[in-house]
Amino acid sequence: MFEARLVEGKIFKQIIESIKDLVTDANIECTEEEIAIQCMDSAHVSLVDVTLSAAAFDHYRCDRNLSLGFNS
């Protein structure tokens, strides 16, 4: 099971909106310890590397590693 709740959900929305114009595809990796996004733009010029530790969330639970696809 995966559950994550931020006190201010708009923070995660702002992160996604910040990278959606830069990259077309990305994977959001969820583990017991963190949520991580690492991807490159199509020209291989820019690298996006975002990590949110479980402590950053009001509530966080990830029973097994998950990979969530992101496509803009």
mmJSON file of the N, C-alpha and C atoms, coordinates in Angstrom:
{"data_MODEL":{"atom_site":{
"group_PDB":["ATOM","ATOM","ATOM","ATOM","ATOM","ATOM","ATOM","ATOM","ATOM","ATOM","ATOM","ATOM","ATOM","ATOM","ATOM","ATOM","ATOM","ATOM","ATOM","ATOM","ATOM","ATOM","ATOM","ATOM","ATOM","ATOM","ATOM","ATOM","ATOM","ATOM","ATOM","ATOM","ATOM","ATOM","ATOM","ATOM","ATOM","ATOM","ATOM","ATOM","ATOM","ATOM","ATOM","ATOM","ATOM","ATOM","ATOM","ATOM","ATOM","ATOM","ATOM","ATOM","ATOM","ATOM","ATOM","ATOM","ATOM","ATOM","ATOM","ATOM","ATOM","ATOM","ATOM","ATOM","ATOM","ATOM","ATOM","ATOM","ATOM","ATOM","ATOM","ATOM","ATOM","ATOM","ATOM","ATOM","ATOM","ATOM","ATOM","ATOM","ATOM","ATOM","ATOM","ATOM","ATOM","ATOM","ATOM","ATOM","ATOM","ATOM","ATOM","ATOM","ATOM","ATOM","ATOM","ATOM","ATOM","ATOM","ATOM","ATOM","ATOM","ATOM","ATOM","ATOM","ATOM","ATOM","ATOM","ATOM","ATOM","ATOM","ATOM","ATOM","ATOM","ATOM","ATOM","ATOM","ATOM","ATOM","ATOM","ATOM","ATOM","ATOM","ATOM","ATOM","ATOM","ATOM","ATOM","ATOM","ATOM","ATOM","ATOM","ATOM","ATOM","ATOM","ATOM","ATOM","ATOM","ATOM","ATOM","ATOM","ATOM","ATOM","ATOM","ATOM","ATOM","ATOM","ATOM","ATOM","ATOM","ATOM","ATOM","ATOM","ATOM","ATOM","ATOM","ATOM","ATOM","ATOM","ATOM","ATOM","ATOM","ATOM","ATOM","ATOM","ATOM","ATOM","ATOM","ATOM","ATOM","ATOM","ATOM","ATOM","ATOM","ATOM","ATOM","ATOM","ATOM","ATOM","ATOM","ATOM","ATOM","ATOM","ATOM","ATOM","ATOM","ATOM","ATOM","ATOM","ATOM","ATOM","ATOM","ATOM","ATOM","ATOM","ATOM","ATOM","ATOM","ATOM","ATOM","ATOM","ATOM","ATOM","ATOM","ATOM","ATOM","ATOM","ATOM","ATOM","ATOM","ATOM","ATOM","ATOM","ATOM","ATOM","ATOM","ATOM"],
"id":[1,2,3,4,5,6,7,8,9,10,11,12,13,14,15,16,17,18,19,20,21,22,23,24,25,26,27,28,29,30,31,32,33,34,35,36,37,38,39,40,41,42,43,44,45,46,47,48,49,50,51,52,53,54,55,56,57,58,59,60,61,62,63,64,65,66,67,68,69,70,71,72,73,74,75,76,77,78,79,80,81,82,83,84,85,86,87,88,89,90,91,92,93,94,95,96,97,98,99,100,101,102,103,104,105,106,107,108,109,110,111,112,113,114,115,116,117,118,119,120,121,122,123,124,125,126,127,128,129,130,131,132,133,134,135,136,137,138,139,140,141,142,143,144,145,146,147,148,149,150,151,152,153,154,155,156,157,158,159,160,161,162,163,164,165,166,167,168,169,170,171,172,173,174,175,176,177,178,179,180,181,182,183,184,185,186,187,188,189,190,191,192,193,194,195,196,197,198,199,200,201,202,203,204,205,206,207,208,209,210,211,212,213,214,215,216],
"type_symbol":["N","C","C","N","C","C","N","C","C","N","C","C","N","C","C","N","C","C","N","C","C","N","C","C","N","C","C","N","C","C","N","C","C","N","C","C","N","C","C","N","C","C","N","C","C","N","C","C","N","C","C","N","C","C","N","C","C","N","C","C","N","C","C","N","C","C","N","C","C","N","C","C","N","C","C","N","C","C","N","C","C","N","C","C","N","C","C","N","C","C","N","C","C","N","C","C","N","C","C","N","C","C","N","C","C","N","C","C","N","C","C","N","C","C","N","C","C","N","C","C","N","C","C","N","C","C","N","C","C","N","C","C","N","C","C","N","C","C","N","C","C","N","C","C","N","C","C","N","C","C","N","C","C","N","C","C","N","C","C","N","C","C","N","C","C","N","C","C","N","C","C","N","C","C","N","C","C","N","C","C","N","C","C","N","C","C","N","C","C","N","C","C","N","C","C","N","C","C","N","C","C","N","C","C","N","C","C","N","C","C","N","C","C","N","C","C"],
"label_atom_id":["N","CA","C","N","CA","C","N","CA","C","N","CA","C","N","CA","C","N","CA","C","N","CA","C","N","CA","C","N","CA","C","N","CA","C","N","CA","C","N","CA","C","N","CA","C","N","CA","C","N","CA","C","N","CA","C","N","CA","C","N","CA","C","N","CA","C","N","CA","C","N","CA","C","N","CA","C","N","CA","C","N","CA","C","N","CA","C","N","CA","C","N","CA","C","N","CA","C","N","CA","C","N","CA","C","N","CA","C","N","CA","C","N","CA","C","N","CA","C","N","CA","C","N","CA","C","N","CA","C","N","CA","C","N","CA","C","N","CA","C","N","CA","C","N","CA","C","N","CA","C","N","CA","C","N","CA","C","N","CA","C","N","CA","C","N","CA","C","N","CA","C","N","CA","C","N","CA","C","N","CA","C","N","CA","C","N","CA","C","N","CA","C","N","CA","C","N","CA","C","N","CA","C","N","CA","C","N","CA","C","N","CA","C","N","CA","C","N","CA","C","N","CA","C","N","CA","C","N","CA","C","N","CA","C","N","CA","C","N","CA","C","N","CA","C","N","CA","C","N","CA","C"],
"label_alt_id":[null,null,null,null,null,null,null,null,null,null,null,null,null,null,null,null,null,null,null,null,null,null,null,null,null,null,null,null,null,null,null,null,null,null,null,null,null,null,null,null,null,null,null,null,null,null,null,null,null,null,null,null,null,null,null,null,null,null,null,null,null,null,null,null,null,null,null,null,null,null,null,null,null,null,null,null,null,null,null,null,null,null,null,null,null,null,null,null,null,null,null,null,null,null,null,null,null,null,null,null,null,null,null,null,null,null,null,null,null,null,null,null,null,null,null,null,null,null,null,null,null,null,null,null,null,null,null,null,null,null,null,null,null,null,null,null,null,null,null,null,null,null,null,null,null,null,null,null,null,null,null,null,null,null,null,null,null,null,null,null,null,null,null,null,null,null,null,null,null,null,null,null,null,null,null,null,null,null,null,null,null,null,null,null,null,null,null,null,null,null,null,null,null,null,null,null,null,null,null,null,null,null,null,null,null,null,null,null,null,null,null,null,null,null,null,null],
"label_comp_id":["MET","MET","MET","PHE","PHE","PHE","GLU","GLU","GLU","ALA","ALA","ALA","ARG","ARG","ARG","LEU","LEU","LEU","VAL","VAL","VAL","GLU","GLU","GLU","GLY","GLY","GLY","LYS","LYS","LYS","ILE","ILE","ILE","PHE","PHE","PHE","LYS","LYS","LYS","GLN","GLN","GLN","ILE","ILE","ILE","ILE","ILE","ILE","GLU","GLU","GLU","SER","SER","SER","ILE","ILE","ILE","LYS","LYS","LYS","ASP","ASP","ASP","LEU","LEU","LEU","VAL","VAL","VAL","THR","THR","THR","ASP","ASP","ASP","ALA","ALA","ALA","ASN","ASN","ASN","ILE","ILE","ILE","GLU","GLU","GLU","CYS","CYS","CYS","THR","THR","THR","GLU","GLU","GLU","GLU","GLU","GLU","GLU","GLU","GLU","ILE","ILE","ILE","ALA","ALA","ALA","ILE","ILE","ILE","GLN","GLN","GLN","CYS","CYS","CYS","MET","MET","MET","ASP","ASP","ASP","SER","SER","SER","ALA","ALA","ALA","HIS","HIS","HIS","VAL","VAL","VAL","SER","SER","SER","LEU","LEU","LEU","VAL","VAL","VAL","ASP","ASP","ASP","VAL","VAL","VAL","THR","THR","THR","LEU","LEU","LEU","SER","SER","SER","ALA","ALA","ALA","ALA","ALA","ALA","ALA","ALA","ALA","PHE","PHE","PHE","ASP","ASP","ASP","HIS","HIS","HIS","TYR","TYR","TYR","ARG","ARG","ARG","CYS","CYS","CYS","ASP","ASP","ASP","ARG","ARG","ARG","ASN","ASN","ASN","LEU","LEU","LEU","SER","SER","SER","LEU","LEU","LEU","GLY","GLY","GLY","PHE","PHE","PHE","ASN","ASN","ASN","SER","SER","SER"],
"label_asym_id":["A","A","A","A","A","A","A","A","A","A","A","A","A","A","A","A","A","A","A","A","A","A","A","A","A","A","A","A","A","A","A","A","A","A","A","A","A","A","A","A","A","A","A","A","A","A","A","A","A","A","A","A","A","A","A","A","A","A","A","A","A","A","A","A","A","A","A","A","A","A","A","A","A","A","A","A","A","A","A","A","A","A","A","A","A","A","A","A","A","A","A","A","A","A","A","A","A","A","A","A","A","A","A","A","A","A","A","A","A","A","A","A","A","A","A","A","A","A","A","A","A","A","A","A","A","A","A","A","A","A","A","A","A","A","A","A","A","A","A","A","A","A","A","A","A","A","A","A","A","A","A","A","A","A","A","A","A","A","A","A","A","A","A","A","A","A","A","A","A","A","A","A","A","A","A","A","A","A","A","A","A","A","A","A","A","A","A","A","A","A","A","A","A","A","A","A","A","A","A","A","A","A","A","A","A","A","A","A","A","A","A","A","A","A","A","A"],
"label_entity_id":["1","1","1","1","1","1","1","1","1","1","1","1","1","1","1","1","1","1","1","1","1","1","1","1","1","1","1","1","1","1","1","1","1","1","1","1","1","1","1","1","1","1","1","1","1","1","1","1","1","1","1","1","1","1","1","1","1","1","1","1","1","1","1","1","1","1","1","1","1","1","1","1","1","1","1","1","1","1","1","1","1","1","1","1","1","1","1","1","1","1","1","1","1","1","1","1","1","1","1","1","1","1","1","1","1","1","1","1","1","1","1","1","1","1","1","1","1","1","1","1","1","1","1","1","1","1","1","1","1","1","1","1","1","1","1","1","1","1","1","1","1","1","1","1","1","1","1","1","1","1","1","1","1","1","1","1","1","1","1","1","1","1","1","1","1","1","1","1","1","1","1","1","1","1","1","1","1","1","1","1","1","1","1","1","1","1","1","1","1","1","1","1","1","1","1","1","1","1","1","1","1","1","1","1","1","1","1","1","1","1","1","1","1","1","1","1"],
"label_seq_id":[1,1,1,2,2,2,3,3,3,4,4,4,5,5,5,6,6,6,7,7,7,8,8,8,9,9,9,10,10,10,11,11,11,12,12,12,13,13,13,14,14,14,15,15,15,16,16,16,17,17,17,18,18,18,19,19,19,20,20,20,21,21,21,22,22,22,23,23,23,24,24,24,25,25,25,26,26,26,27,27,27,28,28,28,29,29,29,30,30,30,31,31,31,32,32,32,33,33,33,34,34,34,35,35,35,36,36,36,37,37,37,38,38,38,39,39,39,40,40,40,41,41,41,42,42,42,43,43,43,44,44,44,45,45,45,46,46,46,47,47,47,48,48,48,49,49,49,50,50,50,51,51,51,52,52,52,53,53,53,54,54,54,55,55,55,56,56,56,57,57,57,58,58,58,59,59,59,60,60,60,61,61,61,62,62,62,63,63,63,64,64,64,65,65,65,66,66,66,67,67,67,68,68,68,69,69,69,70,70,70,71,71,71,72,72,72],
"pdbx_PDB_ins_code":[null,null,null,null,null,null,null,null,null,null,null,null,null,null,null,null,null,null,null,null,null,null,null,null,null,null,null,null,null,null,null,null,null,null,null,null,null,null,null,null,null,null,null,null,null,null,null,null,null,null,null,null,null,null,null,null,null,null,null,null,null,null,null,null,null,null,null,null,null,null,null,null,null,null,null,null,null,null,null,null,null,null,null,null,null,null,null,null,null,null,null,null,null,null,null,null,null,null,null,null,null,null,null,null,null,null,null,null,null,null,null,null,null,null,null,null,null,null,null,null,null,null,null,null,null,null,null,null,null,null,null,null,null,null,null,null,null,null,null,null,null,null,null,null,null,null,null,null,null,null,null,null,null,null,null,null,null,null,null,null,null,null,null,null,null,null,null,null,null,null,null,null,null,null,null,null,null,null,null,null,null,null,null,null,null,null,null,null,null,null,null,null,null,null,null,null,null,null,null,null,null,null,null,null,null,null,null,null,null,null,null,null,null,null,null,null],
"Cartn_x":[0.839,0.0,0.891,0.43,1.144,0.189,0.591,-0.172,0.808,0.497,1.35,0.459,0.662,-0.137,0.783,0.764,1.51,0.575,1.11,0.298,-0.235,0.635,0.225,0.448,-0.619,-0.525,-0.047,-0.192,0.234,1.748,2.501,3.956,4.284,3.657,3.916,3.435,2.308,1.784,2.769,3.364,4.338,5.592,6.013,7.173,6.88,5.739,5.368,5.223,4.572,4.398,5.725,6.685,8.002,8.769,8.579,9.355,8.593,7.282,6.501,6.843,7.301,7.681,9.096,9.864,11.253,11.393,10.647,10.736,9.366,9.366,8.096,7.734,8.745,8.515,9.421,8.869,9.669,9.031,9.819,9.313,9.437,8.398,8.401,8.604,9.752,10.104,9.715,8.896,8.442,9.033,9.696,10.267,9.805,10.23,9.884,10.435,11.565,12.265,11.939,11.51,11.395,10.61,10.303,9.81,10.894,11.29,12.375,11.981,12.384,12.195,13.56,14.004,15.252,15.043,15.243,15.044,15.829,15.96,16.657,15.714,15.992,15.219,15.611,14.842,15.078,16.406,16.956,18.246,19.418,19.13,20.152,21.046,20.406,21.115,20.817,19.564,19.136,18.775,19.214,18.895,17.989,16.906,15.995,16.232,16.48,16.716,16.018,14.873,14.063,13.871,14.107,13.888,13.096,12.019,11.23,11.3,11.909,12.011,10.652,10.479,9.223,8.913,9.947,9.756,9.123,9.171,8.589,7.065,6.518,5.083,4.408,3.167,2.346,2.066,1.804,1.592,2.241,3.039,3.709,3.775,3.335,3.401,3.644,4.675,4.974,5.468,4.606,4.921,5.898,5.927,6.87,7.251,8.391,8.86,7.896,7.596,6.696,7.352,7.05,7.495,6.249,6.019,4.842,5.274,4.647,4.987,4.368,5.098,4.663,4.874,3.837,3.942,3.226,3.963,3.324,3.088],
"Cartn_y":[-1.171,0.0,1.243,2.269,3.539,4.651,5.437,6.601,7.716,8.915,10.072,11.299,12.06,13.269,14.397,15.472,16.67,17.628,18.41,19.428,20.396,20.78,21.639,20.876,20.311,19.513,20.291,21.605,22.413,22.35,21.951,21.828,20.774,19.607,18.544,18.966,19.642,20.134,21.109,21.99,22.951,22.248,21.185,20.421,19.819,19.176,18.55,19.605,20.714,21.768,22.387,22.408,22.966,22.106,20.806,19.933,19.502,19.678,19.153,19.809,21.059,21.715,21.347,20.799,20.444,19.013,18.105,16.693,16.186,15.205,14.644,13.366,12.625,11.374,11.302,10.813,10.631,9.526,8.939,7.965,8.548,8.373,8.776,7.494,7.392,6.189,6.385,5.488,5.558,4.381,4.685,3.658,3.922,3.088,3.3,4.617,5.057,6.23,7.535,7.465,8.712,8.539,9.685,9.761,10.475,9.893,10.474,10.55,11.647,11.839,12.185,11.414,11.743,11.47,12.507,12.373,13.455,13.266,14.238,14.719,15.927,16.426,15.659,15.826,15.049,15.376,16.57,16.95,16.505,15.927,15.485,16.637,17.767,18.95,19.184,19.002,19.29,18.01,17.952,16.828,17.321,16.606,16.896,15.831,16.252,15.329,15.888,15.308,15.773,14.611,14.856,13.842,14.456,13.801,14.196,13.048,13.288,12.225,11.996,10.832,10.498,11.488,12.045,13.011,14.313,14.58,15.809,15.737,14.542,14.333,14.299,14.735,14.649,13.176,12.408,10.962,10.31,9.264,8.575,7.089,6.296,4.836,4.237,3.441,2.734,1.341,0.352,-1.011,-1.72,-1.311,-1.9,-0.835,-1.004,-0.03,0.051,1.29,1.533,2.486,2.308,3.231,3.745,5.056,5.673,6.454,6.196,6.894,8.278,9.201,10.593,10.965,11.421,11.796,13.12,14.105,15.405,15.511],
"Cartn_z":[0.0,0.0,0.0,-0.686,-0.725,-0.324,0.669,1.12,1.425,0.969,1.26,1.364,2.426,2.621,3.078,2.324,2.695,3.412,4.322,4.991,3.936,2.991,1.883,0.585,0.032,-1.181,-2.389,-2.338,-3.483,-3.688,-2.679,-2.818,-3.874,-3.793,-4.766,-6.15,-6.2,-7.478,-8.113,-7.326,-7.847,-8.361,-7.694,-8.16,-9.53,-9.67,-10.946,-12.037,-11.731,-12.728,-13.135,-12.233,-12.545,-13.54,-13.479,-14.371,-15.62,-15.662,-16.791,-18.118,-18.106,-19.35,-19.779,-18.868,-19.147,-19.656,-19.068,-19.456,-19.895,-20.777,-21.233,-20.483,-20.051,-19.325,-18.109,-17.027,-15.817,-14.987,-14.123,-13.161,-11.766,-10.991,-9.59,-8.796,-8.145,-7.389,-5.927,-5.414,-4.029,-3.257,-2.147,-1.278,0.147,1.075,2.483,3.005,2.459,2.981,2.272,0.978,0.216,-1.073,-1.667,-3.035,-3.823,-4.955,-5.744,-7.213,-7.843,-9.275,-9.85,-10.843,-11.53,-13.012,-13.829,-15.266,-16.003,-17.312,-18.153,-19.244,-19.734,-20.861,-22.123,-23.191,-24.412,-25.085,-24.859,-25.442,-24.57,-23.427,-22.465,-22.007,-21.76,-21.275,-19.797,-19.42,-18.049,-17.305,-16.061,-15.188,-14.069,-13.857,-12.749,-11.691,-10.465,-9.36,-8.125,-7.792,-6.666,-5.7,-4.425,-3.398,-2.252,-1.884,-0.716,0.283,1.422,2.425,3.078,3.635,4.303,5.422,6.041,7.126,6.642,5.338,4.789,4.71,4.894,4.766,6.131,6.148,7.354,7.666,6.629,6.751,5.542,5.753,4.649,4.948,3.97,4.098,2.717,2.609,1.364,1.743,1.58,1.999,1.067,-0.201,-1.161,-2.177,-2.803,-3.78,-4.964,-5.364,-6.487,-7.466,-8.733,-9.762,-10.468,-10.371,-10.975,-12.208,-13.342,-14.575,-14.622,-15.211,-15.352,-16.806,-17.482,-18.882,-19.069,-19.586,-19.827,-21.288],
"occupancy":[1.0,1.0,1.0,1.0,1.0,1.0,1.0,1.0,1.0,1.0,1.0,1.0,1.0,1.0,1.0,1.0,1.0,1.0,1.0,1.0,1.0,1.0,1.0,1.0,1.0,1.0,1.0,1.0,1.0,1.0,1.0,1.0,1.0,1.0,1.0,1.0,1.0,1.0,1.0,1.0,1.0,1.0,1.0,1.0,1.0,1.0,1.0,1.0,1.0,1.0,1.0,1.0,1.0,1.0,1.0,1.0,1.0,1.0,1.0,1.0,1.0,1.0,1.0,1.0,1.0,1.0,1.0,1.0,1.0,1.0,1.0,1.0,1.0,1.0,1.0,1.0,1.0,1.0,1.0,1.0,1.0,1.0,1.0,1.0,1.0,1.0,1.0,1.0,1.0,1.0,1.0,1.0,1.0,1.0,1.0,1.0,1.0,1.0,1.0,1.0,1.0,1.0,1.0,1.0,1.0,1.0,1.0,1.0,1.0,1.0,1.0,1.0,1.0,1.0,1.0,1.0,1.0,1.0,1.0,1.0,1.0,1.0,1.0,1.0,1.0,1.0,1.0,1.0,1.0,1.0,1.0,1.0,1.0,1.0,1.0,1.0,1.0,1.0,1.0,1.0,1.0,1.0,1.0,1.0,1.0,1.0,1.0,1.0,1.0,1.0,1.0,1.0,1.0,1.0,1.0,1.0,1.0,1.0,1.0,1.0,1.0,1.0,1.0,1.0,1.0,1.0,1.0,1.0,1.0,1.0,1.0,1.0,1.0,1.0,1.0,1.0,1.0,1.0,1.0,1.0,1.0,1.0,1.0,1.0,1.0,1.0,1.0,1.0,1.0,1.0,1.0,1.0,1.0,1.0,1.0,1.0,1.0,1.0,1.0,1.0,1.0,1.0,1.0,1.0,1.0,1.0,1.0,1.0,1.0,1.0,1.0,1.0,1.0,1.0,1.0,1.0],
"B_iso_or_equiv":[0.0,0.0,0.0,0.0,0.0,0.0,0.0,0.0,0.0,0.0,0.0,0.0,0.0,0.0,0.0,0.0,0.0,0.0,0.0,0.0,0.0,0.0,0.0,0.0,0.0,0.0,0.0,0.0,0.0,0.0,0.0,0.0,0.0,0.0,0.0,0.0,0.0,0.0,0.0,0.0,0.0,0.0,0.0,0.0,0.0,0.0,0.0,0.0,0.0,0.0,0.0,0.0,0.0,0.0,0.0,0.0,0.0,0.0,0.0,0.0,0.0,0.0,0.0,0.0,0.0,0.0,0.0,0.0,0.0,0.0,0.0,0.0,0.0,0.0,0.0,0.0,0.0,0.0,0.0,0.0,0.0,0.0,0.0,0.0,0.0,0.0,0.0,0.0,0.0,0.0,0.0,0.0,0.0,0.0,0.0,0.0,0.0,0.0,0.0,0.0,0.0,0.0,0.0,0.0,0.0,0.0,0.0,0.0,0.0,0.0,0.0,0.0,0.0,0.0,0.0,0.0,0.0,0.0,0.0,0.0,0.0,0.0,0.0,0.0,0.0,0.0,0.0,0.0,0.0,0.0,0.0,0.0,0.0,0.0,0.0,0.0,0.0,0.0,0.0,0.0,0.0,0.0,0.0,0.0,0.0,0.0,0.0,0.0,0.0,0.0,0.0,0.0,0.0,0.0,0.0,0.0,0.0,0.0,0.0,0.0,0.0,0.0,0.0,0.0,0.0,0.0,0.0,0.0,0.0,0.0,0.0,0.0,0.0,0.0,0.0,0.0,0.0,0.0,0.0,0.0,0.0,0.0,0.0,0.0,0.0,0.0,0.0,0.0,0.0,0.0,0.0,0.0,0.0,0.0,0.0,0.0,0.0,0.0,0.0,0.0,0.0,0.0,0.0,0.0,0.0,0.0,0.0,0.0,0.0,0.0,0.0,0.0,0.0,0.0,0.0,0.0],
"pdbx_formal_charge":[null,null,null,null,null,null,null,null,null,null,null,null,null,null,null,null,null,null,null,null,null,null,null,null,null,null,null,null,null,null,null,null,null,null,null,null,null,null,null,null,null,null,null,null,null,null,null,null,null,null,null,null,null,null,null,null,null,null,null,null,null,null,null,null,null,null,null,null,null,null,null,null,null,null,null,null,null,null,null,null,null,null,null,null,null,null,null,null,null,null,null,null,null,null,null,null,null,null,null,null,null,null,null,null,null,null,null,null,null,null,null,null,null,null,null,null,null,null,null,null,null,null,null,null,null,null,null,null,null,null,null,null,null,null,null,null,null,null,null,null,null,null,null,null,null,null,null,null,null,null,null,null,null,null,null,null,null,null,null,null,null,null,null,null,null,null,null,null,null,null,null,null,null,null,null,null,null,null,null,null,null,null,null,null,null,null,null,null,null,null,null,null,null,null,null,null,null,null,null,null,null,null,null,null,null,null,null,null,null,null,null,null,null,null,null,null],
"auth_seq_id":[1,1,1,2,2,2,3,3,3,4,4,4,5,5,5,6,6,6,7,7,7,8,8,8,9,9,9,10,10,10,11,11,11,12,12,12,13,13,13,14,14,14,15,15,15,16,16,16,17,17,17,18,18,18,19,19,19,20,20,20,21,21,21,22,22,22,23,23,23,24,24,24,25,25,25,26,26,26,27,27,27,28,28,28,29,29,29,30,30,30,31,31,31,32,32,32,33,33,33,34,34,34,35,35,35,36,36,36,37,37,37,38,38,38,39,39,39,40,40,40,41,41,41,42,42,42,43,43,43,44,44,44,45,45,45,46,46,46,47,47,47,48,48,48,49,49,49,50,50,50,51,51,51,52,52,52,53,53,53,54,54,54,55,55,55,56,56,56,57,57,57,58,58,58,59,59,59,60,60,60,61,61,61,62,62,62,63,63,63,64,64,64,65,65,65,66,66,66,67,67,67,68,68,68,69,69,69,70,70,70,71,71,71,72,72,72],
"auth_comp_id":["MET","MET","MET","PHE","PHE","PHE","GLU","GLU","GLU","ALA","ALA","ALA","ARG","ARG","ARG","LEU","LEU","LEU","VAL","VAL","VAL","GLU","GLU","GLU","GLY","GLY","GLY","LYS","LYS","LYS","ILE","ILE","ILE","PHE","PHE","PHE","LYS","LYS","LYS","GLN","GLN","GLN","ILE","ILE","ILE","ILE","ILE","ILE","GLU","GLU","GLU","SER","SER","SER","ILE","ILE","ILE","LYS","LYS","LYS","ASP","ASP","ASP","LEU","LEU","LEU","VAL","VAL","VAL","THR","THR","THR","ASP","ASP","ASP","ALA","ALA","ALA","ASN","ASN","ASN","ILE","ILE","ILE","GLU","GLU","GLU","CYS","CYS","CYS","THR","THR","THR","GLU","GLU","GLU","GLU","GLU","GLU","GLU","GLU","GLU","ILE","ILE","ILE","ALA","ALA","ALA","ILE","ILE","ILE","GLN","GLN","GLN","CYS","CYS","CYS","MET","MET","MET","ASP","ASP","ASP","SER","SER","SER","ALA","ALA","ALA","HIS","HIS","HIS","VAL","VAL","VAL","SER","SER","SER","LEU","LEU","LEU","VAL","VAL","VAL","ASP","ASP","ASP","VAL","VAL","VAL","THR","THR","THR","LEU","LEU","LEU","SER","SER","SER","ALA","ALA","ALA","ALA","ALA","ALA","ALA","ALA","ALA","PHE","PHE","PHE","ASP","ASP","ASP","HIS","HIS","HIS","TYR","TYR","TYR","ARG","ARG","ARG","CYS","CYS","CYS","ASP","ASP","ASP","ARG","ARG","ARG","ASN","ASN","ASN","LEU","LEU","LEU","SER","SER","SER","LEU","LEU","LEU","GLY","GLY","GLY","PHE","PHE","PHE","ASN","ASN","ASN","SER","SER","SER"],
"auth_asym_id":["A","A","A","A","A","A","A","A","A","A","A","A","A","A","A","A","A","A","A","A","A","A","A","A","A","A","A","A","A","A","A","A","A","A","A","A","A","A","A","A","A","A","A","A","A","A","A","A","A","A","A","A","A","A","A","A","A","A","A","A","A","A","A","A","A","A","A","A","A","A","A","A","A","A","A","A","A","A","A","A","A","A","A","A","A","A","A","A","A","A","A","A","A","A","A","A","A","A","A","A","A","A","A","A","A","A","A","A","A","A","A","A","A","A","A","A","A","A","A","A","A","A","A","A","A","A","A","A","A","A","A","A","A","A","A","A","A","A","A","A","A","A","A","A","A","A","A","A","A","A","A","A","A","A","A","A","A","A","A","A","A","A","A","A","A","A","A","A","A","A","A","A","A","A","A","A","A","A","A","A","A","A","A","A","A","A","A","A","A","A","A","A","A","A","A","A","A","A","A","A","A","A","A","A","A","A","A","A","A","A","A","A","A","A","A","A"],
"auth_atom_id":["N","CA","C","N","CA","C","N","CA","C","N","CA","C","N","CA","C","N","CA","C","N","CA","C","N","CA","C","N","CA","C","N","CA","C","N","CA","C","N","CA","C","N","CA","C","N","CA","C","N","CA","C","N","CA","C","N","CA","C","N","CA","C","N","CA","C","N","CA","C","N","CA","C","N","CA","C","N","CA","C","N","CA","C","N","CA","C","N","CA","C","N","CA","C","N","CA","C","N","CA","C","N","CA","C","N","CA","C","N","CA","C","N","CA","C","N","CA","C","N","CA","C","N","CA","C","N","CA","C","N","CA","C","N","CA","C","N","CA","C","N","CA","C","N","CA","C","N","CA","C","N","CA","C","N","CA","C","N","CA","C","N","CA","C","N","CA","C","N","CA","C","N","CA","C","N","CA","C","N","CA","C","N","CA","C","N","CA","C","N","CA","C","N","CA","C","N","CA","C","N","CA","C","N","CA","C","N","CA","C","N","CA","C","N","CA","C","N","CA","C","N","CA","C","N","CA","C","N","CA","C","N","CA","C","N","CA","C","N","CA","C","N","CA","C","N","CA","C","N","CA","C"],
"pdbx_PDB_model_num":[1,1,1,1,1,1,1,1,1,1,1,1,1,1,1,1,1,1,1,1,1,1,1,1,1,1,1,1,1,1,1,1,1,1,1,1,1,1,1,1,1,1,1,1,1,1,1,1,1,1,1,1,1,1,1,1,1,1,1,1,1,1,1,1,1,1,1,1,1,1,1,1,1,1,1,1,1,1,1,1,1,1,1,1,1,1,1,1,1,1,1,1,1,1,1,1,1,1,1,1,1,1,1,1,1,1,1,1,1,1,1,1,1,1,1,1,1,1,1,1,1,1,1,1,1,1,1,1,1,1,1,1,1,1,1,1,1,1,1,1,1,1,1,1,1,1,1,1,1,1,1,1,1,1,1,1,1,1,1,1,1,1,1,1,1,1,1,1,1,1,1,1,1,1,1,1,1,1,1,1,1,1,1,1,1,1,1,1,1,1,1,1,1,1,1,1,1,1,1,1,1,1,1,1,1,1,1,1,1,1,1,1,1,1,1,1]
}}}
